[in-house]
Amino acid sequence: MEAVLKKEITDLGYDITTVEDGRVTFIGDDEAICRANIFLRTAERVLLKAGTFHAESFEDLFQGTKSIAWEEYIPQDGKFWVAKASSIKSKLFSPSDIQSIMKKAMVERMKKSYGVEWFEEKGSSYPIRVFLYKDEVTVGIDTTGDSLHKRGYRTLTSKAPITETLAAALIMLTPWNKDRILVDPFCGSGTFLIEAAMMAANMAPGMNRSFLSEDWKNLIPRKCWYDAMDEANDLVDQDVKVDLQGYDIDPEIIKAAKSNAASAGVEHMIHFQQRPVNALSHPKKYGFVITNPPYGERIEEKKNLPELYRQIGERYKALDAWSLYMITAYEDAEKYIGRKADKNRKIYNGMMKTYFYQFMGPKPPKRKTGDSVEN
């Protein structure tokens, strides 16, 4: 996942400084905060790094936090708190203690800076997120607010939805592009197809939502947000031609998927249809199936899985030169599909261990200059 996000950030024109588990750090100005929030498809949130230090005791944590120039980030009326603390392989591990000690240290620093004894905290919000790893503390200010996977289009979801950011990352891990057919036979609320349509139309994922740091008048001029949004609007290509198809056996879920696609502004790009997986077929070659099939969250559902995955395998085998990419927690998927995946990545979807099985079809022949070839 980090490799996908790293490429996205590089494509936006920014220099990466470090890549760690679950985090990519890059250098940027105030405009970069706006562009990263609006354009990044696979990030969960964008943090403004306030400082790093070593801490093995609560006194170290207090002094390290106090040494950060909070007055450069948070105005006197700003609302500030440590929204989340996480600790891995560190001597300090209690999130609630870390949060309260850091808040006290911030107050001490800002009392001195602003010459006041009390903060009303009635202004804009500046939530702090802190990560401790092997006693190294990284402190960030959350610029995003609601997580970036909340694009604003998904008002209705199916039983086991995949997040928008994970769906986008999984698509980017495949060679799919807008010239190739894409089918999701278990489309649920339509997330894979909507994300693919937005990519094809060059629609920035953050175009239809707001961000916490839009209120940070002291740090980010409004013009930066207007410029980033103008850039996003200028890039949209609503006339792009794509073949995106979503199927589900539940007619209510198909209605929800259509509604979500309409909210995202891509309903004209996707064909949704009530159809079981055993009716999956397509006359053309070199297409993609990218899907999140059921994997038996409930005991009574597990007994149906062998037959379901056997059907997936049969229908995939009948497709001519297609590729199949599938995320599932079902460990016997390959056995019943009837072939070993060419690649298999272990991915945590929330707290659940899942597998991203990749069955790769052949590449289509390269077009000769002057030829008109349909994929």
One Martini backbone bead per residue (centre of mass of N, CA, C, O) as a GRO file, in nm:
protein
  375
    1MET     BB    1   0.058   0.063  -0.020
    2GLU     BB    2   0.298   0.261   0.005
    3ALA     BB    3   0.387   0.246  -0.295
    4VAL     BB    4   0.133   0.378  -0.409
    5LEU     BB    5   0.150   0.646  -0.250
    6LYS     BB    6   0.430   0.729  -0.341
    7LYS     BB    7   0.351   0.766  -0.639
    8GLU     BB    8   0.135   0.979  -0.599
    9ILE     BB    9   0.319   1.196  -0.473
   10THR     BB   10   0.523   1.211  -0.704
   11ASP     BB   11   0.306   1.290  -0.923
   12LEU     BB   12   0.254   1.572  -0.767
   13GLY     BB   13   0.576   1.673  -0.703
   14TYR     BB   14   0.698   1.529  -0.448
   15ASP     BB   15   0.925   1.471  -0.186
   16ILE     BB   16   1.053   1.196  -0.041
   17THR     BB   17   1.178   1.090   0.282
   18THR     BB   18   0.974   0.857   0.400
   19VAL     BB   19   0.912   0.494   0.445
   20GLU     BB   20   0.654   0.340   0.628
   21ASP     BB   21   0.443   0.184   0.816
   22GLY     BB   22   0.159   0.359   0.719
   23ARG     BB   23   0.385   0.581   0.606
   24VAL     BB   24   0.432   0.896   0.425
   25THR     BB   25   0.696   1.129   0.370
   26PHE     BB   26   0.679   1.483   0.275
   27ILE     BB   27   0.752   1.771   0.089
   28GLY     BB   28   0.572   2.088   0.162
   29ASP     BB   29   0.340   2.324   0.131
   30ASP     BB   30   0.040   2.466   0.170
   31GLU     BB   31  -0.058   2.358  -0.107
   32ALA     BB   32   0.001   2.054  -0.048
   33ILE     BB   33  -0.231   2.010   0.148
   34CYS     BB   34  -0.455   2.052  -0.057
   35ARG     BB   35  -0.367   1.851  -0.283
   36ALA     BB   36  -0.351   1.595  -0.110
   37ASN     BB   37  -0.649   1.589  -0.018
   38ILE     BB   38  -0.777   1.597  -0.314
   39PHE     BB   39  -0.584   1.369  -0.484
   40LEU     BB   40  -0.556   1.139  -0.290
   41ARG     BB   41  -0.659   0.790  -0.298
   42THR     BB   42  -0.475   0.615  -0.056
   43ALA     BB   43  -0.517   0.803   0.173
   44GLU     BB   44  -0.642   0.877   0.499
   45ARG     BB   45  -0.433   1.115   0.579
   46VAL     BB   46  -0.312   1.453   0.647
   47LEU     BB   47  -0.009   1.548   0.797
   48LEU     BB   48   0.146   1.787   1.003
   49LYS     BB   49   0.468   1.805   1.089
   50ALA     BB   50   0.591   1.915   1.411
   51GLY     BB   51   0.762   1.656   1.535
   52THR     BB   52   1.063   1.499   1.686
   53PHE     BB   53   1.140   1.246   1.946
   54HIS     BB   54   1.278   1.117   2.240
   55ALA     BB   55   1.098   0.866   2.461
   56GLU     BB   56   1.106   0.692   2.796
   57SER     BB   57   0.938   0.916   2.942
   58PHE     BB   58   0.713   1.145   3.058
   59GLU     BB   59   0.922   1.371   3.071
   60ASP     BB   60   1.018   1.347   2.780
   61LEU     BB   61   0.740   1.399   2.656
   62PHE     BB   62   0.691   1.677   2.777
   63GLN     BB   63   0.951   1.822   2.670
   64GLY     BB   64   0.920   1.752   2.370
   65THR     BB   65   0.646   1.892   2.333
   66LYS     BB   66   0.733   2.177   2.446
   67SER     BB   67   0.956   2.225   2.210
   68ILE     BB   68   0.732   2.286   2.032
   69ALA     BB   69   0.607   2.540   1.805
   70TRP     BB   70   0.281   2.590   1.850
   71GLU     BB   71   0.245   2.902   1.779
   72GLU     BB   72   0.290   2.839   1.461
   73TYR     BB   73  -0.001   2.673   1.442
   74ILE     BB   74  -0.164   2.784   1.700
   75PRO     BB   75  -0.391   2.980   1.795
   76GLN     BB   76  -0.524   3.124   2.074
   77ASP     BB   77  -0.832   3.007   1.984
   78GLY     BB   78  -0.759   2.725   1.953
   79LYS     BB   79  -0.841   2.386   1.908
   80PHE     BB   80  -0.676   2.139   2.124
   81TRP     BB   81  -0.579   1.787   2.079
   82VAL     BB   82  -0.527   1.440   2.144
   83ALA     BB   83  -0.679   1.218   1.937
   84LYS     BB   84  -0.414   1.025   1.890
   85ALA     BB   85  -0.245   0.726   2.025
   86SER     BB   86   0.046   0.532   1.932
   87SER     BB   87   0.217   0.213   2.033
   88ILE     BB   88   0.543   0.065   1.944
   89LYS     BB   89   0.797  -0.063   2.105
   90SER     BB   90   0.744   0.106   2.383
   91LYS     BB   91   0.754   0.232   2.704
   92LEU     BB   92   0.522   0.400   2.604
   93PHE     BB   93   0.155   0.279   2.600
   94SER     BB   94  -0.056   0.487   2.712
   95PRO     BB   95  -0.276   0.675   2.550
   96SER     BB   96  -0.405   0.853   2.779
   97ASP     BB   97  -0.137   0.954   2.900
   98ILE     BB   98  -0.014   1.076   2.650
   99GLN     BB   99  -0.243   1.279   2.595
  100SER     BB  100  -0.239   1.440   2.867
  101ILE     BB  101   0.064   1.524   2.870
  102MET     BB  102   0.066   1.674   2.598
  103LYS     BB  103  -0.145   1.885   2.663
  104LYS     BB  104   0.006   2.015   2.898
  105ALA     BB  105   0.257   2.096   2.731
  106MET     BB  106   0.110   2.281   2.533
  107VAL     BB  107  -0.003   2.479   2.739
  108GLU     BB  108   0.266   2.573   2.857
  109ARG     BB  109   0.381   2.689   2.596
  110MET     BB  110   0.135   2.885   2.524
  111LYS     BB  111   0.130   3.057   2.776
  112LYS     BB  112   0.406   3.186   2.721
  113SER     BB  113   0.359   3.289   2.427
  114TYR     BB  114   0.066   3.448   2.502
  115GLY     BB  115   0.029   3.544   2.806
  116VAL     BB  116  -0.160   3.314   2.933
  117GLU     BB  117  -0.382   3.097   3.147
  118TRP     BB  118  -0.622   3.076   2.925
  119PHE     BB  119  -0.818   2.864   2.700
  120GLU     BB  120  -1.111   2.862   2.512
  121GLU     BB  121  -1.135   2.711   2.237
  122LYS     BB  122  -1.330   2.856   1.978
  123GLY     BB  123  -1.191   2.781   1.731
  124SER     BB  124  -1.017   2.611   1.543
  125SER     BB  125  -0.909   2.289   1.459
  126TYR     BB  126  -0.614   2.091   1.618
  127PRO     BB  127  -0.550   1.784   1.579
  128ILE     BB  128  -0.356   1.534   1.736
  129ARG     BB  129  -0.099   1.299   1.624
  130VAL     BB  130   0.063   1.008   1.774
  131PHE     BB  131   0.382   0.826   1.731
  132LEU     BB  132   0.523   0.527   1.872
  133TYR     BB  133   0.863   0.402   1.787
  134LYS     BB  134   1.106   0.299   1.964
  135ASP     BB  135   1.083   0.590   2.129
  136GLU     BB  136   0.978   0.742   1.879
  137VAL     BB  137   0.839   1.064   1.822
  138THR     BB  138   0.547   1.151   1.626
  139VAL     BB  139   0.411   1.473   1.530
  140GLY     BB  140   0.073   1.554   1.423
  141ILE     BB  141  -0.145   1.749   1.219
  142ASP     BB  142  -0.473   1.738   1.129
  143THR     BB  143  -0.599   1.832   0.797
  144THR     BB  144  -0.870   1.657   0.731
  145GLY     BB  145  -1.048   1.484   0.933
  146ASP     BB  146  -1.223   1.315   0.775
  147SER     BB  147  -1.153   1.058   0.623
  148LEU     BB  148  -1.056   1.006   0.287
  149HIS     BB  149  -1.267   0.772   0.233
  150LYS     BB  150  -1.474   1.013   0.258
  151ARG     BB  151  -1.597   1.131  -0.033
  152GLY     BB  152  -1.946   1.147  -0.035
  153TYR     BB  153  -2.096   0.903  -0.211
  154ARG     BB  154  -2.139   0.688   0.032
  155THR     BB  155  -2.461   0.621   0.166
  156LEU     BB  156  -2.462   0.319   0.063
  157THR     BB  157  -2.424  -0.016   0.193
  158SER     BB  158  -2.303  -0.311   0.229
  159LYS     BB  159  -2.216  -0.559   0.442
  160ALA     BB  160  -1.889  -0.569   0.314
  161PRO     BB  161  -1.722  -0.311   0.282
  162ILE     BB  162  -1.496  -0.129   0.100
  163THR     BB  163  -1.279   0.098   0.096
  164GLU     BB  164  -1.194   0.351  -0.110
  165THR     BB  165  -0.884   0.343  -0.066
  166LEU     BB  166  -0.846   0.036  -0.107
  167ALA     BB  167  -0.971   0.013  -0.385
  168ALA     BB  168  -0.772   0.204  -0.525
  169ALA     BB  169  -0.512   0.046  -0.453
  170LEU     BB  170  -0.588  -0.223  -0.591
  171ILE     BB  171  -0.613  -0.112  -0.875
  172MET     BB  172  -0.311   0.002  -0.878
  173LEU     BB  173  -0.195  -0.306  -0.856
  174THR     BB  174  -0.290  -0.307  -1.140
  175PRO     BB  175  -0.300  -0.285  -1.509
  176TRP     BB  176  -0.533  -0.116  -1.519
  177ASN     BB  177  -0.724   0.070  -1.764
  178LYS     BB  178  -0.954   0.264  -1.945
  179ASP     BB  179  -0.922   0.054  -2.204
  180ARG     BB  180  -1.032  -0.159  -2.008
  181ILE     BB  181  -1.215  -0.400  -1.894
  182LEU     BB  182  -1.457  -0.393  -1.608
  183VAL     BB  183  -1.550  -0.642  -1.360
  184ASP     BB  184  -1.804  -0.677  -1.088
  185PRO     BB  185  -1.980  -0.958  -0.953
  186PHE     BB  186  -1.955  -0.810  -0.640
  187CYS     BB  187  -2.034  -0.486  -0.609
  188GLY     BB  188  -2.235  -0.380  -0.429
  189SER     BB  189  -2.184  -0.034  -0.373
  190GLY     BB  190  -1.949   0.020  -0.616
  191THR     BB  191  -1.651   0.100  -0.544
  192PHE     BB  192  -1.460  -0.003  -0.764
  193LEU     BB  193  -1.611   0.137  -1.006
  194ILE     BB  194  -1.607   0.428  -0.904
  195GLU     BB  195  -1.301   0.455  -0.879
  196ALA     BB  196  -1.242   0.386  -1.176
  197ALA     BB  197  -1.408   0.617  -1.300
  198MET     BB  198  -1.251   0.848  -1.164
  199MET     BB  199  -0.984   0.778  -1.295
  200ALA     BB  200  -1.073   0.794  -1.595
  201ALA     BB  201  -1.188   1.106  -1.542
  202ASN     BB  202  -0.995   1.261  -1.346
  203MET     BB  203  -1.117   1.250  -1.050
  204ALA     BB  204  -1.096   1.386  -0.763
  205PRO     BB  205  -1.174   1.255  -0.448
  206GLY     BB  206  -1.195   1.566  -0.297
  207MET     BB  207  -1.417   1.748  -0.452
  208ASN     BB  208  -1.693   1.667  -0.249
  209ARG     BB  209  -1.538   1.804   0.004
  210SER     BB  210  -1.416   1.871   0.321
  211PHE     BB  211  -1.167   2.036   0.539
  212LEU     BB  212  -1.030   2.125   0.830
  213SER     BB  213  -0.795   2.330   0.708
  214GLU     BB  214  -0.984   2.552   0.585
  215ASP     BB  215  -0.977   2.711   0.883
  216TRP     BB  216  -0.657   2.784   0.852
  217LYS     BB  217  -0.580   3.106   0.822
  218ASN     BB  218  -0.281   3.108   0.954
  219LEU     BB  219  -0.161   2.885   0.723
  220ILE     BB  220  -0.398   2.884   0.485
  221PRO     BB  221  -0.481   3.019   0.214
  222ARG     BB  222  -0.765   3.025   0.032
  223LYS     BB  223  -0.628   3.021  -0.249
  224CYS     BB  224  -0.517   2.730  -0.232
  225TRP     BB  225  -0.793   2.591  -0.248
  226TYR     BB  226  -0.895   2.718  -0.510
  227ASP     BB  227  -0.660   2.621  -0.690
  228ALA     BB  228  -0.691   2.314  -0.639
  229MET     BB  229  -0.988   2.298  -0.739
  230ASP     BB  230  -0.938   2.407  -1.022
  231GLU     BB  231  -0.744   2.186  -1.107
  232ALA     BB  232  -0.945   1.954  -1.073
  233ASN     BB  233  -1.164   2.056  -1.272
  234ASP     BB  234  -0.975   2.075  -1.531
  235LEU     BB  235  -0.915   1.746  -1.541
  236VAL     BB  236  -1.188   1.666  -1.621
  237ASP     BB  237  -1.334   1.370  -1.811
  238GLN     BB  238  -1.663   1.305  -1.909
  239ASP     BB  239  -1.603   1.165  -2.216
  240VAL     BB  240  -1.505   0.907  -2.138
  241LYS     BB  241  -1.444   0.573  -2.251
  242VAL     BB  242  -1.607   0.290  -2.094
  243ASP     BB  243  -1.599  -0.059  -1.943
  244LEU     BB  244  -1.831  -0.083  -1.676
  245GLN     BB  245  -1.925  -0.366  -1.457
  246GLY     BB  246  -2.207  -0.448  -1.233
  247TYR     BB  247  -2.282  -0.720  -1.005
  248ASP     BB  248  -2.583  -0.854  -0.838
  249ILE     BB  249  -2.834  -1.038  -0.665
  250ASP     BB  250  -2.923  -0.767  -0.528
  251PRO     BB  251  -3.145  -0.519  -0.604
  252GLU     BB  252  -3.087  -0.316  -0.370
  253ILE     BB  253  -2.782  -0.293  -0.419
  254ILE     BB  254  -2.799  -0.182  -0.706
  255LYS     BB  255  -2.945   0.076  -0.624
  256ALA     BB  256  -2.718   0.180  -0.439
  257ALA     BB  257  -2.495   0.191  -0.653
  258LYS     BB  258  -2.636   0.395  -0.837
  259SER     BB  259  -2.655   0.620  -0.624
  260ASN     BB  260  -2.349   0.648  -0.573
  261ALA     BB  261  -2.269   0.712  -0.867
  262ALA     BB  262  -2.436   0.971  -0.879
  263SER     BB  263  -2.288   1.120  -0.646
  264ALA     BB  264  -2.006   1.096  -0.815
  265GLY     BB  265  -2.070   1.143  -1.137
  266VAL     BB  266  -2.068   0.813  -1.283
  267GLU     BB  267  -2.334   0.671  -1.395
  268HIS     BB  268  -2.265   0.684  -1.717
  269MET     BB  269  -2.005   0.465  -1.682
  270ILE     BB  270  -2.202   0.244  -1.546
  271HIS     BB  271  -2.308  -0.102  -1.548
  272PHE     BB  272  -2.587  -0.219  -1.378
  273GLN     BB  273  -2.674  -0.562  -1.258
  274GLN     BB  274  -2.878  -0.825  -1.206
  275ARG     BB  275  -2.645  -1.094  -1.124
  276PRO     BB  276  -2.500  -1.385  -1.118
  277VAL     BB  277  -2.193  -1.538  -1.127
  278ASN     BB  278  -2.289  -1.777  -1.330
  279ALA     BB  279  -2.334  -1.523  -1.559
  280LEU     BB  280  -2.047  -1.473  -1.628
  281SER     BB  281  -1.969  -1.269  -1.920
  282HIS     BB  282  -1.758  -1.209  -2.228
  283PRO     BB  283  -1.665  -1.152  -2.563
  284LYS     BB  284  -1.411  -1.020  -2.482
  285LYS     BB  285  -1.080  -0.939  -2.441
  286TYR     BB  286  -0.866  -0.840  -2.181
  287GLY     BB  287  -0.997  -0.836  -1.911
  288PHE     BB  288  -1.135  -0.742  -1.582
  289VAL     BB  289  -1.143  -0.880  -1.250
  290ILE     BB  290  -1.263  -0.687  -0.967
  291THR     BB  291  -1.301  -0.821  -0.627
  292ASN     BB  292  -1.538  -0.876  -0.325
  293PRO     BB  293  -1.616  -1.150  -0.205
  294PRO     BB  294  -1.751  -1.362  -0.018
  295TYR     BB  295  -1.629  -1.498   0.332
  296GLY     BB  296  -1.800  -1.584   0.578
  297GLU     BB  297  -1.887  -1.432   0.856
  298ARG     BB  298  -2.091  -1.656   0.883
  299ILE     BB  299  -2.143  -1.981   0.946
  300GLU     BB  300  -2.382  -2.034   0.735
  301GLU     BB  301  -2.203  -1.924   0.488
  302LYS     BB  302  -1.955  -2.121   0.463
  303LYS     BB  303  -2.095  -2.365   0.309
  304ASN     BB  304  -2.110  -2.188   0.025
  305LEU     BB  305  -1.813  -2.132  -0.072
  306PRO     BB  306  -1.714  -2.360  -0.256
  307GLU     BB  307  -1.929  -2.309  -0.480
  308LEU     BB  308  -1.873  -2.013  -0.534
  309TYR     BB  309  -1.564  -2.047  -0.613
  310ARG     BB  310  -1.617  -2.245  -0.840
  311GLN     BB  311  -1.776  -2.045  -1.014
  312ILE     BB  312  -1.555  -1.839  -1.047
  313GLY     BB  313  -1.357  -2.033  -1.190
  314GLU     BB  314  -1.538  -2.110  -1.432
  315ARG     BB  315  -1.593  -1.820  -1.543
  316TYR     BB  316  -1.297  -1.742  -1.578
  317LYS     BB  317  -1.216  -1.971  -1.776
  318ALA     BB  318  -1.430  -1.863  -2.002
  319LEU     BB  319  -1.253  -1.633  -2.028
  320ASP     BB  320  -1.065  -1.442  -2.265
  321ALA     BB  321  -0.774  -1.331  -2.145
  322TRP     BB  322  -0.807  -1.277  -1.842
  323SER     BB  323  -0.820  -1.102  -1.528
  324LEU     BB  324  -0.787  -1.178  -1.166
  325TYR     BB  325  -0.896  -0.979  -0.881
  326MET     BB  326  -0.891  -1.075  -0.524
  327ILE     BB  327  -1.054  -1.005  -0.215
  328THR     BB  328  -0.998  -1.230   0.071
  329ALA     BB  329  -1.048  -1.448   0.370
  330TYR     BB  330  -1.046  -1.706   0.200
  331GLU     BB  331  -0.817  -1.974   0.215
  332ASP     BB  332  -0.967  -2.169  -0.027
  333ALA     BB  333  -0.984  -2.023  -0.301
  334GLU     BB  334  -0.783  -2.172  -0.492
  335LYS     BB  335  -0.897  -2.456  -0.469
  336TYR     BB  336  -1.188  -2.378  -0.602
  337ILE     BB  337  -1.091  -2.227  -0.857
  338GLY     BB  338  -0.833  -2.422  -0.975
  339ARG     BB  339  -0.589  -2.216  -0.909
  340LYS     BB  340  -0.298  -2.058  -0.886
  341ALA     BB  341  -0.173  -1.777  -0.803
  342ASP     BB  342   0.063  -1.555  -0.921
  343LYS     BB  343  -0.035  -1.369  -0.679
  344ASN     BB  344   0.001  -1.291  -0.311
  345ARG     BB  345  -0.143  -1.063  -0.085
  346LYS     BB  346  -0.118  -0.941   0.231
  347ILE     BB  347  -0.412  -0.780   0.379
  348TYR     BB  348  -0.538  -0.532   0.589
  349ASN     BB  349  -0.888  -0.507   0.668
  350GLY     BB  350  -0.831  -0.359   0.910
  351MET     BB  351  -0.830  -0.647   1.122
  352MET     BB  352  -0.843  -0.818   0.864
  353LYS     BB  353  -0.723  -1.093   0.708
  354THR     BB  354  -0.618  -1.075   0.372
  355TYR     BB  355  -0.634  -1.157   0.016
  356PHE     BB  356  -0.456  -1.079  -0.296
  357TYR     BB  357  -0.553  -1.223  -0.575
  358GLN     BB  358  -0.347  -1.295  -0.881
  359PHE     BB  359  -0.478  -1.346  -1.207
  360MET     BB  360  -0.292  -1.348  -1.501
  361GLY     BB  361  -0.320  -1.231  -1.802
  362PRO     BB  362  -0.260  -1.149  -2.103
  363LYS     BB  363  -0.137  -0.929  -2.305
  364PRO     BB  364  -0.209  -0.719  -2.529
  365PRO     BB  365  -0.152  -0.632  -2.825
  366LYS     BB  366   0.016  -0.412  -2.989
  367ARG     BB  367  -0.036  -0.134  -3.153
  368LYS     BB  368  -0.043  -0.033  -3.462
  369THR     BB  369   0.013   0.207  -3.661
  370GLY     BB  370  -0.322   0.294  -3.761
  371ASP     BB  371  -0.472   0.112  -3.590
  372SER     BB  372  -0.795  -0.033  -3.502
  373VAL     BB  373  -0.837  -0.131  -3.164
  374GLU     BB  374  -1.010  -0.342  -2.951
  375ASN     BB  375  -1.035  -0.426  -2.596
   0.00000   0.00000   0.00000
